[in-house]
Amino acid sequence: MTASLLSAAAPASPGAVLLLPGLCSTPDELLHLQSALRRSGWHVSAPHIAGYSFDAERDSQRASGFAQWVDRVCAEFERLKAQHGTVLLAGISAGAALALAAVARLGKAVAGVVLMSTTLRMDGWSVRRSRWLLPLALYTPIGLLWRYRERAPYGVKNQRVREWIEQELKDRRISRAGCAAIGVGHLREYDRLRRAVRRSLDRVQCPVLALHAREDEVASLSNIDLLANGIKHAPLHTVVLENSYHMISIDNDRRQVAEETLEFARTVAQGRAPSTPTES
C-alpha cells in the first residue's frame, strides 16, 4: 500500500492539548493524562516555561514574573492553533490558574479548558492556620529565610504512591508530585497570578471543565464556588472526585480524571458545550 493511501486511511487528529503542570514542577505530574490523550489521537504539548517550570540544570530555581509565564503559554497556544486548529488547555494546581490567565487573554480562540485542583484560595484541611502570615514571607525580607517544603501526604491519598514519592524526594530534588522545595520568588509570583486570575474570571469565554477532590488538602471546594461565581460568560461543568487528595492526576481517581478530560475534549472539539453545567 502506498504512503499516500496509508495517510488517507489514518484518522484525523481531533486537535491539540496544551498541558500545564504545577508550580516549579515537570510534566511527569500529568503522564497518565498525556498517555490517555495521545492514545485517543490528540497532540500533546507540555512546554518548559522559564521561571515557572522546574529546571534540572539549575542548582537553584529562579522565578520570572507571572506575566512572562502567561506570555509563554499564549505563544505556545498560537503555535499549536496554527498547526492543529482545535486547541484545549489543561492545568493542575498552579497550572490551572495559569491556564485561566491565558484563557482570559485568548478568549474564544480556545476550544476549552480543563482545570484540575484549581488553587485560587489555599484553604484545604492540611493548610496551617498560620497561613495568614504568608504575605509576610512573600513581600517582606522575612521571605529570604523561608521556603515551602513538600511534606506528607504530598497531595496523594494512595499510600503506595505516597511512599514512592517519599523515596523519589530522598533520591533527587523532584518527584512526580512536584519539587521538594519551592522558593519565595516562585510563591510570590504565583500569589500575584492568583490575584490577577480572580479579577479576570469574567473574561473566560470558552467551555470549562473543573475537576476537584472533595478531600483536597491544599484547596477546598470553595475554589469551585469561586469559579462558579466568577465565570459568567462560559459553560462550567464541575466534577467532584471522592477518592483523592490534591494531586488528582496521579492519585486514586487518575483514571476518572483522564476519562472526564477525554469526554470533555471530544465534546468541545465537536462544537458542543458540556451536557450539564455542574455535577457533584
C-alpha positions as CSV (number, residue, x, y, z in Angstrom):
1,M,0.0,0.0,0.0
2,T,1.4,3.4,-0.9
3,A,2.3,6.0,1.7
4,S,-0.5,8.3,0.3
5,L,-3.1,5.6,0.8
6,L,-1.9,5.0,4.3
7,S,-2.1,8.7,5.1
8,A,-5.6,8.9,3.7
9,A,-6.8,5.9,5.7
10,A,-5.4,7.3,9.0
11,P,-8.0,9.1,11.2
12,A,-7.5,12.8,11.5
13,S,-6.2,14.1,14.8
14,P,-9.0,15.9,16.8
15,G,-6.6,18.7,17.8
16,A,-4.1,19.5,20.5
17,V,-4.0,19.9,24.2
18,L,-1.6,22.2,26.0
19,L,-0.7,20.7,29.4
20,L,0.4,22.9,32.4
21,P,1.8,21.1,35.5
22,G,2.0,22.7,38.9
23,L,4.4,25.4,40.1
24,C,8.2,24.5,39.9
25,S,7.3,21.1,38.6
26,T,7.5,18.9,35.5
27,P,5.1,17.3,33.1
28,D,5.6,14.0,35.0
29,E,2.6,15.1,37.1
30,L,0.4,14.6,34.1
31,L,1.9,11.5,32.5
32,H,-1.2,9.3,32.9
33,L,-3.3,12.0,31.2
34,Q,-0.8,12.6,28.5
35,S,-0.8,8.9,27.6
36,A,-4.6,8.8,27.5
37,L,-4.8,11.8,25.3
38,R,-2.2,10.5,22.9
39,R,-3.9,7.1,22.6
40,S,-7.1,9.0,21.6
41,G,-5.2,10.8,18.8
42,W,-4.6,14.2,20.5
43,H,-1.4,16.0,20.0
44,V,0.0,16.9,23.4
45,S,2.3,19.8,24.3
46,A,3.8,20.3,27.8
47,P,6.3,23.2,27.2
48,H,9.0,24.2,29.6
49,I,8.2,27.7,31.0
50,A,11.3,29.5,32.1
51,G,11.0,30.8,35.7
52,Y,7.9,28.6,36.3
53,S,8.9,25.0,35.4
54,F,11.5,23.0,37.4
55,D,14.9,23.4,35.7
56,A,17.0,20.3,36.3
57,E,20.1,22.2,35.0
58,R,20.0,24.7,37.8
59,D,21.0,24.1,41.4
60,S,18.8,27.0,42.5
61,Q,15.5,27.6,40.9
62,R,14.9,31.2,39.7
63,A,11.4,32.6,39.2
64,S,10.4,35.0,36.5
65,G,7.4,37.3,36.5
66,F,4.0,35.7,36.2
67,A,3.2,37.8,33.1
68,Q,6.1,36.1,31.4
69,W,4.5,32.7,32.2
70,V,1.3,33.8,30.6
71,D,3.1,35.1,27.6
72,R,4.9,31.8,27.1
73,V,1.6,29.8,27.3
74,C,-0.1,32.1,24.9
75,A,2.8,31.9,22.4
76,E,2.6,28.1,22.6
77,F,-1.1,28.2,22.1
78,E,-0.8,30.3,18.9
79,R,1.8,27.8,17.6
80,L,-0.5,24.9,18.2
81,K,-3.5,26.7,16.9
82,A,-1.7,27.3,13.6
83,Q,-0.9,23.6,13.3
84,H,-3.9,21.9,14.7
85,G,-6.9,24.2,14.7
86,T,-8.6,22.9,17.8
87,V,-6.6,23.5,20.9
88,L,-7.6,23.0,24.6
89,L,-5.6,24.0,27.7
90,A,-5.4,21.7,30.8
91,G,-3.6,22.6,34.0
92,I,-3.3,21.3,37.6
93,S,-3.0,23.3,40.7
94,A,-1.0,26.4,39.8
95,G,-1.2,25.2,36.2
96,A,-5.0,25.6,36.4
97,A,-4.6,29.2,37.4
98,L,-2.0,29.8,34.6
99,A,-4.4,28.2,32.1
100,L,-7.2,30.6,33.3
101,A,-4.9,33.6,32.9
102,A,-4.1,32.5,29.3
103,V,-7.8,31.8,28.5
104,A,-8.9,35.2,29.8
105,R,-6.5,36.7,27.3
106,L,-7.1,34.4,24.3
107,G,-10.9,34.4,24.5
108,K,-12.9,32.3,22.1
109,A,-9.9,31.1,20.2
110,V,-9.5,28.4,22.9
111,A,-11.8,25.3,22.4
112,G,-12.0,24.6,26.1
113,V,-10.0,24.5,29.3
114,V,-9.7,21.7,31.9
115,L,-8.9,22.8,35.5
116,M,-7.6,20.2,37.9
117,S,-7.4,21.1,41.6
118,T,-7.8,24.8,41.0
119,T,-6.0,26.7,43.7
120,L,-7.2,30.3,43.8
121,R,-7.6,30.0,47.5
122,M,-5.3,27.9,49.7
123,D,-7.7,26.7,52.4
124,G,-7.5,22.9,52.4
125,W,-7.6,20.8,55.5
126,S,-3.8,20.5,55.8
127,V,-3.0,24.2,55.3
128,R,-1.8,25.5,58.6
129,R,-3.8,28.2,60.5
130,S,-0.8,30.5,60.3
131,R,-1.3,30.9,56.5
132,W,-2.5,34.4,57.2
133,L,1.2,35.2,57.8
134,L,2.1,34.1,54.3
135,P,2.2,37.7,52.9
136,L,5.0,38.5,55.4
137,A,7.1,35.8,53.9
138,L,6.2,36.7,50.3
139,Y,6.5,40.5,50.5
140,T,9.0,41.3,53.3
141,P,12.7,40.4,53.9
142,I,11.5,37.6,56.2
143,G,11.0,35.6,53.0
144,L,14.7,35.4,52.4
145,L,14.9,32.9,55.2
146,W,11.9,30.8,54.2
147,R,10.8,28.4,51.5
148,Y,7.9,26.0,51.1
149,R,8.9,22.3,51.6
150,E,6.8,19.3,50.4
151,R,5.6,17.2,53.3
152,A,3.2,14.2,53.8
153,P,0.7,13.5,52.4
154,Y,2.3,15.1,49.3
155,G,-1.2,15.7,47.8
156,V,-1.8,11.9,47.5
157,K,-4.2,9.7,49.3
158,N,-2.9,6.4,47.8
159,Q,-0.4,5.1,50.3
160,R,1.7,3.2,47.8
161,V,2.1,6.3,45.5
162,R,2.9,8.4,48.6
163,E,5.7,6.0,49.6
164,W,7.1,6.1,46.1
165,I,7.1,10.0,46.2
166,E,8.9,10.0,49.5
167,Q,11.6,7.8,48.0
168,E,11.9,10.0,45.0
169,L,12.4,13.1,47.1
170,K,15.1,11.3,49.1
171,D,17.0,10.4,45.8
172,R,16.6,13.7,44.0
173,R,15.1,17.2,44.2
174,I,11.9,16.5,42.2
175,S,9.1,13.8,42.3
176,R,6.1,13.2,40.2
177,A,4.2,15.2,42.8
178,G,6.4,18.3,42.4
179,C,9.6,19.9,43.6
180,A,10.9,19.1,47.1
181,A,11.1,22.8,48.0
182,I,9.7,26.0,46.4
183,G,11.4,29.3,47.0
184,V,9.7,32.5,47.9
185,G,10.2,34.0,44.4
186,H,8.0,31.4,42.7
187,L,5.4,31.6,45.5
188,R,5.3,35.4,45.3
189,E,4.7,35.4,41.6
190,Y,2.1,32.7,42.0
191,D,0.3,34.8,44.6
192,R,0.2,37.7,42.1
193,L,-1.1,35.3,39.4
194,R,-3.9,34.0,41.6
195,R,-5.0,37.6,42.4
196,A,-4.9,38.5,38.7
197,V,-6.9,35.5,37.7
198,R,-9.6,36.1,40.3
199,R,-10.1,39.6,38.8
200,S,-10.3,38.2,35.3
201,L,-12.7,35.2,35.6
202,D,-15.5,37.1,33.8
203,R,-13.3,37.2,30.7
204,V,-13.3,33.4,30.3
205,Q,-15.3,32.7,27.2
206,C,-14.7,29.0,26.4
207,P,-16.2,25.9,28.0
208,V,-14.6,24.9,31.3
209,L,-14.3,21.5,33.0
210,A,-13.3,21.8,36.7
211,L,-12.2,18.6,38.4
212,H,-11.6,18.8,42.2
213,A,-11.2,16.3,45.0
214,R,-13.7,16.6,47.9
215,E,-10.8,15.9,50.3
216,D,-8.2,18.2,48.6
217,E,-5.8,19.1,51.5
218,V,-4.5,22.2,49.8
219,A,-7.5,23.9,48.2
220,S,-11.1,23.2,49.4
221,L,-14.2,23.0,47.3
222,S,-14.6,26.8,47.9
223,N,-12.4,27.1,44.8
224,I,-15.2,25.6,42.7
225,D,-17.5,28.3,44.2
226,L,-15.1,31.0,43.1
227,L,-15.2,29.6,39.6
228,A,-19.0,29.4,39.5
229,N,-19.4,32.9,40.8
230,G,-16.7,34.4,38.6
231,I,-17.2,32.7,35.2
232,K,-20.2,34.4,33.8
233,H,-19.9,34.1,30.0
234,A,-18.9,30.4,29.5
235,P,-20.4,27.0,30.4
236,L,-18.8,25.5,33.5
237,H,-19.0,21.7,34.2
238,T,-17.7,20.5,37.6
239,V,-16.8,17.0,38.8
240,V,-16.1,16.3,42.4
241,L,-13.8,13.3,42.9
242,E,-14.3,11.1,46.0
243,N,-11.1,9.2,46.5
244,S,-8.1,11.6,46.0
245,Y,-6.3,14.5,47.6
246,H,-4.8,17.4,45.7
247,M,-2.7,15.6,43.0
248,I,-5.7,14.0,41.3
249,S,-3.7,13.2,38.2
250,I,-1.6,10.6,40.0
251,D,-3.9,9.6,42.8
252,N,-6.7,7.0,43.1
253,D,-9.0,8.9,40.7
254,R,-6.5,9.4,38.0
255,R,-8.4,7.2,35.5
256,Q,-11.6,9.2,36.1
257,V,-9.6,12.4,35.5
258,A,-8.4,11.1,32.2
259,E,-11.9,9.8,31.2
260,E,-13.6,13.1,32.1
261,T,-11.0,15.1,30.3
262,L,-11.2,12.9,27.1
263,E,-15.0,13.2,27.1
264,F,-14.9,16.9,27.5
265,A,-12.3,17.3,24.8
266,R,-14.3,15.2,22.4
267,T,-17.4,17.3,23.2
268,V,-15.9,20.7,22.6
269,A,-13.9,19.5,19.6
270,Q,-17.3,18.7,18.0
271,G,-18.5,22.2,18.8
272,R,-20.8,21.1,21.7
273,A,-21.0,22.5,25.2
274,P,-20.8,20.2,28.2
275,S,-24.1,18.3,28.7
276,T,-24.7,19.7,32.2
277,P,-23.5,22.8,33.9
278,T,-22.5,21.3,37.2
279,E,-22.1,18.0,38.9
280,S,-21.2,17.0,42.5
